[in-house]
Amino acid sequence: MKLAREIAMDIHPLESILKQYSIASDEWVALQRNGRFVALLSSAVEEWNSALNTHERVKLKAAAMMEEWLPELNNRLHDRDEALPAKIEGGKMLAKIAGMGERAQIEGSSGERFTVTINLGSGGQQLEFSKEVQPKVIEGEVAAASD
């Protein structure tokens, strides 16, 4: 199943995938004649190429491209002839990829939520009022919202 998915994804050359799974050329020929494997591969290709999978497909391909580019970035970061601003930008990007140096932002929590709940007696009836409060940024500092 993993082999079929890797082949269907078409991110790496077939030769690299077969080498990764230690599959010799004669074993590959046999697999191509195996009905079960052919069905798995066909299903994996269909699933991978479906319109519903576009976002995931693009993310994985972009991640694979970044991974392949990292050795070049490493070489340029350590190259004495590379301009310092370019090296700094490369270092910033590398830190961002690694999740270092910047405060992680939780998706969907760009602001704060203020909620007031009023319990109306023992019947369990409640009134609830909520408001999203977005922080205002002034010259790089967070200031209190005035709404």
VOROGU-868922 format. One record per residue (C-alpha): y, x, z; residue in one letter; chain. Coordinates in nm, 3 decimals. Example, Ala and Ser with C-alpha at 12.3 -4.5 7.8 and 13.67 -1.06 7.14 Angstrom:
VOROGU-868922
<north: -0.450	east: 1.230	up: 0.780	rest: A	kette: A>
<north: -0.106	east: 1.367	up: 0.714	rest: S	kette: A>
//
This chain:
VOROGU-868922
<north: 0.000	east: 0.000	up: 0.000	rest: M	kette: A>
<north: 0.244	east: 0.280	up: 0.090	rest: K	kette: A>
<north: 0.163	east: 0.463	up: -0.232	rest: L	kette: A>
<north: 0.222	east: 0.149	up: -0.440	rest: A	kette: A>
<north: 0.555	east: 0.088	up: -0.267	rest: R	kette: A>
<north: 0.672	east: 0.447	up: -0.319	rest: E	kette: A>
<north: 0.585	east: 0.429	up: -0.687	rest: I	kette: A>
<north: 0.752	east: 0.088	up: -0.724	rest: A	kette: A>
<north: 1.071	east: 0.215	up: -0.561	rest: M	kette: A>
<north: 1.099	east: 0.482	up: -0.831	rest: D	kette: A>
<north: 1.326	east: 0.698	up: -0.616	rest: I	kette: A>
<north: 1.120	east: 1.015	up: -0.648	rest: H	kette: A>
<north: 0.927	east: 1.142	up: -0.950	rest: P	kette: A>
<north: 0.565	east: 1.027	up: -0.968	rest: L	kette: A>
<north: 0.443	east: 1.387	up: -0.942	rest: E	kette: A>
<north: 0.627	east: 1.432	up: -0.611	rest: S	kette: A>
<north: 0.485	east: 1.107	up: -0.473	rest: I	kette: A>
<north: 0.130	east: 1.198	up: -0.570	rest: L	kette: A>
<north: 0.174	east: 1.543	up: -0.415	rest: K	kette: A>
<north: 0.313	east: 1.386	up: -0.095	rest: Q	kette: A>
<north: -0.001	east: 1.170	up: -0.065	rest: Y	kette: A>
<north: -0.231	east: 1.457	up: -0.173	rest: S	kette: A>
<north: -0.362	east: 1.268	up: -0.476	rest: I	kette: A>
<north: -0.511	east: 1.485	up: -0.750	rest: A	kette: A>
<north: -0.470	east: 1.391	up: -1.118	rest: S	kette: A>
<north: -0.832	east: 1.269	up: -1.148	rest: D	kette: A>
<north: -0.783	east: 1.048	up: -0.839	rest: E	kette: A>
<north: -0.464	east: 0.908	up: -0.996	rest: W	kette: A>
<north: -0.653	east: 0.821	up: -1.315	rest: V	kette: A>
<north: -0.915	east: 0.641	up: -1.104	rest: A	kette: A>
<north: -0.647	east: 0.453	up: -0.909	rest: L	kette: A>
<north: -0.488	east: 0.333	up: -1.232	rest: Q	kette: A>
<north: -0.822	east: 0.171	up: -1.323	rest: R	kette: A>
<north: -0.866	east: 0.014	up: -0.980	rest: N	kette: A>
<north: -0.786	east: -0.359	up: -1.008	rest: G	kette: A>
<north: -0.682	east: -0.393	up: -0.645	rest: R	kette: A>
<north: -0.440	east: -0.100	up: -0.668	rest: F	kette: A>
<north: -0.298	east: -0.227	up: -0.999	rest: V	kette: A>
<north: -0.236	east: -0.568	up: -0.838	rest: A	kette: A>
<north: -0.071	east: -0.405	up: -0.533	rest: L	kette: A>
<north: 0.149	east: -0.192	up: -0.757	rest: L	kette: A>
<north: 0.246	east: -0.490	up: -0.971	rest: S	kette: A>
<north: 0.335	east: -0.692	up: -0.662	rest: S	kette: A>
<north: 0.534	east: -0.402	up: -0.514	rest: A	kette: A>
<north: 0.727	east: -0.356	up: -0.841	rest: V	kette: A>
<north: 0.808	east: -0.727	up: -0.859	rest: E	kette: A>
<north: 0.919	east: -0.736	up: -0.494	rest: E	kette: A>
<north: 1.127	east: -0.419	up: -0.524	rest: W	kette: A>
<north: 1.305	east: -0.534	up: -0.840	rest: N	kette: A>
<north: 1.375	east: -0.891	up: -0.726	rest: S	kette: A>
<north: 1.737	east: -1.006	up: -0.710	rest: A	kette: A>
<north: 1.692	east: -1.078	up: -0.339	rest: L	kette: A>
<north: 1.622	east: -0.710	up: -0.278	rest: N	kette: A>
<north: 1.929	east: -0.569	up: -0.456	rest: T	kette: A>
<north: 2.119	east: -0.472	up: -0.141	rest: H	kette: A>
<north: 1.819	east: -0.299	up: 0.019	rest: E	kette: A>
<north: 1.735	east: -0.125	up: -0.309	rest: R	kette: A>
<north: 2.088	east: 0.013	up: -0.347	rest: V	kette: A>
<north: 2.098	east: 0.126	up: 0.019	rest: K	kette: A>
<north: 1.768	east: 0.312	up: -0.009	rest: L	kette: A>
<north: 1.857	east: 0.477	up: -0.338	rest: K	kette: A>
<north: 2.195	east: 0.584	up: -0.202	rest: A	kette: A>
<north: 2.029	east: 0.724	up: 0.110	rest: A	kette: A>
<north: 1.779	east: 0.916	up: -0.102	rest: A	kette: A>
<north: 2.061	east: 1.061	up: -0.313	rest: M	kette: A>
<north: 2.249	east: 1.166	up: 0.002	rest: M	kette: A>
<north: 1.936	east: 1.331	up: 0.138	rest: E	kette: A>
<north: 1.890	east: 1.528	up: -0.184	rest: E	kette: A>
<north: 2.257	east: 1.635	up: -0.173	rest: W	kette: A>
<north: 2.255	east: 1.756	up: 0.189	rest: L	kette: A>
<north: 2.135	east: 2.113	up: 0.108	rest: P	kette: A>
<north: 2.429	east: 2.155	up: -0.132	rest: E	kette: A>
<north: 2.668	east: 2.025	up: 0.134	rest: L	kette: A>
<north: 2.517	east: 2.271	up: 0.382	rest: N	kette: A>
<north: 2.566	east: 2.560	up: 0.138	rest: N	kette: A>
<north: 2.927	east: 2.462	up: 0.072	rest: R	kette: A>
<north: 3.004	east: 2.425	up: 0.443	rest: L	kette: A>
<north: 2.887	east: 2.783	up: 0.496	rest: H	kette: A>
<north: 3.047	east: 2.929	up: 0.180	rest: D	kette: A>
<north: 3.336	east: 3.161	up: 0.273	rest: R	kette: A>
<north: 3.501	east: 3.092	up: -0.066	rest: D	kette: A>
<north: 3.509	east: 2.713	up: -0.017	rest: E	kette: A>
<north: 3.854	east: 2.579	up: 0.077	rest: A	kette: A>
<north: 3.889	east: 2.493	up: 0.446	rest: L	kette: A>
<north: 4.013	east: 2.133	up: 0.386	rest: P	kette: A>
<north: 3.706	east: 2.064	up: 0.171	rest: A	kette: A>
<north: 3.480	east: 2.211	up: 0.439	rest: K	kette: A>
<north: 3.647	east: 1.996	up: 0.705	rest: I	kette: A>
<north: 3.600	east: 1.681	up: 0.496	rest: E	kette: A>
<north: 3.236	east: 1.778	up: 0.438	rest: G	kette: A>
<north: 3.191	east: 1.829	up: 0.811	rest: G	kette: A>
<north: 3.350	east: 1.491	up: 0.887	rest: K	kette: A>
<north: 3.120	east: 1.318	up: 0.640	rest: M	kette: A>
<north: 2.816	east: 1.496	up: 0.781	rest: L	kette: A>
<north: 2.917	east: 1.395	up: 1.135	rest: A	kette: A>
<north: 2.963	east: 1.036	up: 1.022	rest: K	kette: A>
<north: 2.619	east: 1.031	up: 0.857	rest: I	kette: A>
<north: 2.468	east: 1.171	up: 1.175	rest: A	kette: A>
<north: 2.655	east: 0.916	up: 1.389	rest: G	kette: A>
<north: 2.847	east: 1.186	up: 1.574	rest: M	kette: A>
<north: 3.213	east: 1.221	up: 1.657	rest: G	kette: A>
<north: 3.324	east: 0.864	up: 1.596	rest: E	kette: A>
<north: 3.290	east: 0.569	up: 1.826	rest: R	kette: A>
<north: 3.020	east: 0.344	up: 1.691	rest: A	kette: A>
<north: 3.152	east: 0.000	up: 1.603	rest: Q	kette: A>
<north: 2.921	east: -0.293	up: 1.656	rest: I	kette: A>
<north: 2.910	east: -0.513	up: 1.349	rest: E	kette: A>
<north: 3.091	east: -0.840	up: 1.393	rest: G	kette: A>
<north: 3.271	east: -0.737	up: 1.711	rest: S	kette: A>
<north: 3.606	east: -0.627	up: 1.574	rest: S	kette: A>
<north: 3.793	east: -0.832	up: 1.832	rest: G	kette: A>
<north: 3.744	east: -0.978	up: 2.173	rest: E	kette: A>
<north: 3.650	east: -1.332	up: 2.266	rest: R	kette: A>
<north: 3.823	east: -1.522	up: 2.544	rest: F	kette: A>
<north: 3.629	east: -1.824	up: 2.676	rest: T	kette: A>
<north: 3.718	east: -2.081	up: 2.943	rest: V	kette: A>
<north: 3.445	east: -2.319	up: 3.063	rest: T	kette: A>
<north: 3.529	east: -2.621	up: 3.277	rest: I	kette: A>
<north: 3.241	east: -2.799	up: 3.455	rest: N	kette: A>
<north: 3.313	east: -3.172	up: 3.497	rest: L	kette: A>
<north: 3.118	east: -3.281	up: 3.798	rest: G	kette: A>
<north: 2.748	east: -3.276	up: 3.874	rest: S	kette: A>
<north: 2.651	east: -3.452	up: 3.549	rest: G	kette: A>
<north: 2.645	east: -3.117	up: 3.372	rest: G	kette: A>
<north: 2.922	east: -3.209	up: 3.126	rest: Q	kette: A>
<north: 3.128	east: -2.908	up: 3.025	rest: Q	kette: A>
<north: 3.445	east: -2.841	up: 2.829	rest: L	kette: A>
<north: 3.460	east: -2.506	up: 2.661	rest: E	kette: A>
<north: 3.756	east: -2.343	up: 2.489	rest: F	kette: A>
<north: 3.718	east: -2.016	up: 2.298	rest: S	kette: A>
<north: 3.953	east: -1.798	up: 2.102	rest: K	kette: A>
<north: 3.906	east: -1.476	up: 1.909	rest: E	kette: A>
<north: 4.166	east: -1.217	up: 2.006	rest: V	kette: A>
<north: 4.223	east: -0.938	up: 1.757	rest: Q	kette: A>
<north: 4.377	east: -0.615	up: 1.891	rest: P	kette: A>
<north: 4.692	east: -0.502	up: 1.712	rest: K	kette: A>
<north: 4.717	east: -0.135	up: 1.613	rest: V	kette: A>
<north: 5.058	east: 0.027	up: 1.638	rest: I	kette: A>
<north: 5.084	east: 0.393	up: 1.536	rest: E	kette: A>
<north: 4.715	east: 0.455	up: 1.605	rest: G	kette: A>
<north: 4.711	east: 0.296	up: 1.953	rest: E	kette: A>
<north: 4.559	east: -0.036	up: 2.048	rest: V	kette: A>
<north: 4.820	east: -0.275	up: 2.189	rest: A	kette: A>
<north: 4.764	east: -0.614	up: 2.352	rest: A	kette: A>
<north: 4.757	east: -0.905	up: 2.110	rest: A	kette: A>
<north: 5.043	east: -1.152	up: 2.151	rest: S	kette: A>
<north: 4.919	east: -1.493	up: 2.037	rest: D	kette: A>
//
